Amino acid sequence: MSKKIIVVGASSGIGAEIAKEHLKSGNEVCLIARRKEKLDQISNEFPNSKSIVLAHDVTKFFEVESLFQQIIKELNGLDEIYYASGILERVKIDEFNTQKDISMMNTNTLGAIAWLNEAAKYFQKQGKGKIIGISSIAGDRGRVGNPVYNTSKAAINTYLEALRNRLARKGILVLTVKPGFIDTDMVKGMQGLFWVISANKAAKIIINATNKNKECIYVPARWALVAFIIKNIPSFIFKRLNV
Ligand SMILES: NC(=O)c1ccc[n+]([C@@H]2O[C@H](COP(=O)([O-])OP(=O)(O)OC[C@H]3O[C@@H](n4cnc5c(N)ncnc54)[C@H](OP(=O)(O)O)[C@@H]3O)[C@@H](O)[C@H]2O)c1
């Protein structure tokens, strides 16, 4: 039987590939992002699968409750929700820019909370469902390069963990996804990237982990080793490093 899926942040990168993989499998997908033309393009690629396209800015938090209800009605239920919307503002090593910081917190963290709270309420009542949050390895430690991108991801990690602890006993899966470097618009032009994989490969890993009811994954898995090392470097050494 086909599954009913919401992908928030489906217009490009990882979210677009997750949406495409589900449409390819014949699942019904609601695609959400601001760039409607990109969502329409994806929807048109899969004429034999049902898709709903919704232009929405995730920073309009108070629109989410009614949009969510509208989608549930149109899909006639929900099995999985993926939150893949995110931005990475480029900041200089000595720059402190509150406007950029607020934008990242709004999109990466508060937008996720607005959407995933609705899903949590719905799944809690239904007694089943899967919530997948795309975070980042960047949330594992506060680093010199982009303090508030790190913060936005650390906050979403804690939120997802708490959601998991609340909802696991009700039979609901909450998966935290921590990608390393993925070849998407977000990292275009960045220097010094390594172990880069395609967004499609990342999407397949994430869907596979969802099907296997995993709770937290690095994408690809070898980033878990990097995370382990980074998390265990003592602070007095870490603050001298440029990572
Ligand atoms: N690429 C990497 O190396 C990497 C590594 C670790 C984690 N991640 C995380 O992976 C997630 C997906 O990023 P990506 O790499 O796939 O980048 P991407 O190609 O730039 O995709 C970002 C997605 O977020 C959506 N988005 C941004 N602002 C939005 C807003 N205000 N309202 C609604 N949607 C919004 C974009 O859609 P619209 O612009 O059409 O709204 C787009 O669909 C992000 O959370 C990112 O932090 C990426």
Ligand as a Chemical Component Dictionary entry (heavy atoms), coordinates in Angstrom:
data_LIG
# 
_chem_comp.id                   LIG 
_chem_comp.type                 NON-POLYMER 
_chem_comp.pdbx_formal_charge   0 
_chem_comp.three_letter_code    LIG 
# 
loop_
_chem_comp_atom.comp_id 
_chem_comp_atom.atom_id 
_chem_comp_atom.alt_atom_id 
_chem_comp_atom.type_symbol 
_chem_comp_atom.charge 
_chem_comp_atom.model_Cartn_x 
_chem_comp_atom.model_Cartn_y 
_chem_comp_atom.model_Cartn_z 
_chem_comp_atom.pdbx_ordinal 
LIG N1  N1  N 0  24.513 20.015 2.044  1  
LIG C1  C1  C 0  25.199 19.667 3.119  2  
LIG O1  O1  O 0  26.418 19.433 3.068  3  
LIG C2  C2  C 0  24.495 19.526 4.442  4  
LIG C3  C3  C 0  25.234 19.022 5.517  5  
LIG C4  C4  C 0  24.606 18.870 6.746  6  
LIG C5  C5  C 0  23.276 19.198 6.901  7  
LIG N2  N2  N 1  22.576 19.690 5.829  8  
LIG C6  C6  C 0  21.175 20.050 6.069  9  
LIG O2  O2  O 0  20.345 19.422 5.119  10 
LIG C7  C7  C 0  19.135 20.168 4.973  11 
LIG C8  C8  C 0  18.830 20.320 3.485  12 
LIG O3  O3  O 0  19.812 21.166 2.901  13 
LIG P1  P1  P 0  20.413 20.918 1.440  14 
LIG O4  O4  O 0  21.848 20.651 1.596  15 
LIG O5  O5  O -1 19.563 19.950 0.720  16 
LIG O6  O6  O 0  20.302 22.396 0.850  17 
LIG P2  P2  P 0  19.393 23.070 -0.271 18 
LIG O7  O7  O 0  19.511 22.364 -1.569 19 
LIG O8  O8  O 0  19.780 24.507 -0.214 20 
LIG O9  O9  O 0  17.896 22.864 0.259  21 
LIG C9  C9  C 0  17.360 23.661 1.259  22 
LIG C10 C10 C 0  15.854 23.494 1.226  23 
LIG O10 O10 O 0  15.333 24.309 2.294  24 
LIG C11 C11 C 0  14.245 25.056 1.772  25 
LIG N3  N3  N 0  14.085 26.302 2.527  26 
LIG C12 C12 C 0  15.018 27.219 2.856  27 
LIG N4  N4  N 0  14.445 28.269 3.467  28 
LIG C13 C13 C 0  13.113 27.999 3.529  29 
LIG C14 C14 C 0  11.982 28.708 4.020  30 
LIG N5  N5  N 0  12.095 29.909 4.613  31 
LIG N6  N6  N 0  10.757 28.137 3.894  32 
LIG C15 C15 C 0  10.610 26.912 3.312  33 
LIG N7  N7  N 0  11.645 26.191 2.861  34 
LIG C16 C16 C 0  12.881 26.744 2.938  35 
LIG C17 C17 C 0  14.629 25.336 0.322  36 
LIG O11 O11 O 0  13.455 25.643 -0.421 37 
LIG P3  P3  P 0  13.043 27.104 -0.961 38 
LIG O12 O12 O 0  14.300 27.907 -1.087 39 
LIG O13 O13 O 0  12.367 26.813 -2.246 40 
LIG O14 O14 O 0  12.109 27.636 0.075  41 
LIG C18 C18 C 0  15.212 23.982 -0.058 42 
LIG O15 O15 O 0  14.175 23.121 -0.452 43 
LIG C19 C19 C 0  19.387 21.500 5.696  44 
LIG O16 O16 O 0  18.769 21.470 6.965  45 
LIG C20 C20 C 0  20.896 21.526 5.891  46 
LIG O17 O17 O 0  21.259 22.285 7.022  47 
LIG C21 C21 C 0  23.148 19.855 4.609  48 
# 
loop_
_chem_comp_bond.comp_id 
_chem_comp_bond.atom_id_1 
_chem_comp_bond.atom_id_2 
_chem_comp_bond.value_order 
_chem_comp_bond.pdbx_ordinal 
LIG N1  C1  SING 1  
LIG C1  O1  DOUB 2  
LIG C1  C2  SING 3  
LIG C2  C3  SING 4  
LIG C2  C21 DOUB 5  
LIG C3  C4  DOUB 6  
LIG C4  C5  SING 7  
LIG C5  N2  DOUB 8  
LIG N2  C6  SING 9  
LIG N2  C21 SING 10 
LIG C6  O2  SING 11 
LIG C6  C20 SING 12 
LIG O2  C7  SING 13 
LIG C7  C8  SING 14 
LIG C7  C19 SING 15 
LIG C8  O3  SING 16 
LIG O3  P1  SING 17 
LIG P1  O4  DOUB 18 
LIG P1  O5  SING 19 
LIG P1  O6  SING 20 
LIG O6  P2  SING 21 
LIG P2  O7  DOUB 22 
LIG P2  O8  SING 23 
LIG P2  O9  SING 24 
LIG O9  C9  SING 25 
LIG C9  C10 SING 26 
LIG C10 O10 SING 27 
LIG C10 C18 SING 28 
LIG O10 C11 SING 29 
LIG C11 N3  SING 30 
LIG C11 C17 SING 31 
LIG N3  C12 SING 32 
LIG N3  C16 SING 33 
LIG C12 N4  DOUB 34 
LIG N4  C13 SING 35 
LIG C13 C14 SING 36 
LIG C13 C16 DOUB 37 
LIG C14 N5  SING 38 
LIG C14 N6  DOUB 39 
LIG N6  C15 SING 40 
LIG C15 N7  DOUB 41 
LIG N7  C16 SING 42 
LIG C17 O11 SING 43 
LIG C17 C18 SING 44 
LIG O11 P3  SING 45 
LIG P3  O12 DOUB 46 
LIG P3  O13 SING 47 
LIG P3  O14 SING 48 
LIG C18 O15 SING 49 
LIG C19 O16 SING 50 
LIG C19 C20 SING 51 
LIG C20 O17 SING 52 
# 
